Structure formats: C-alpha cells, structure tokens
Amino acid sequence: MCSGSWSSKKLSSSFAVFRQHKQQQQQQKKKQKSHVSMTLRRKRLRLRRTEIMRISDGAEMEVVNLKLYLENRCILAENERLREKASALRRENLALRADLCKTAAALPVAAAPAASSC
C-alpha cells in the first residue's frame, strides 16, 4: 500500500470512498439498533469475503480493504466503549454492595437475617 505508486486520481477516489463510507455509517447508525448480533456480523463478513473473491481488479480490492478496515475500527471502538461501560457498572455494583454491607452491619443482631452475603 505504501509503495508510492498512488496517483492523485487514485488517492482522491480513495478519500471520496472514505467520506462516502463515513456518511453511510452515520446514516446507518441513526437507523440501526445499537446492538447487532454476532451471527449477523459473521454473515456480513462472510458475504464481504465472497465479494472480495469475485473482485479481480486491484483498485476495487483496495476499496473493499478500506471498507473492511473502517468497519473493523468501528467494531474495536464499540468494544472499547462497552468494556468501559462494563467496568463502570462493576465499580458501581461493588460500591452498592459495600454500602449494603455497612447498612446491614449497623442493624441490630436480632433484625439481621441469618445468612448474610457480606
């Protein structure tokens, strides 16, 4: 890709495809649900792979490669966002449990349940 054989026409068409793909993604985000099942992603990936196999021209392969790269970046960003959200929920859960244990410890012994999870 970095061989220096890019002409300005190829480069500008690649950027145009990039912009068009980004606009399509933004439009799809508005239409789509926030969660897409893994089976659906796998099916899309399989269809794209078959599409790649049918394409013989190198320039079209570059476009398909760019699309796959951009989709991969979006998936990685979504994964990171979900990981951070899960981490925040875990911290909140631990804080609530600690608060519950403090509250349960402050209760009189007779009112406290026999089996405590704290």
Buried (B, 14 or more C-beta within 10 A) or exposed (E): EEEEEEEEEEEEBBEEBBEEBEEEEEEEEEEEEEEEEEEEEEEEEEEBEEEBEEEEEEEEEBBBEBBBEBBEEEEEEEEEEEEEEEEEEEEEEEEEEEEEEEEBEEEEEEEEEEEEEE
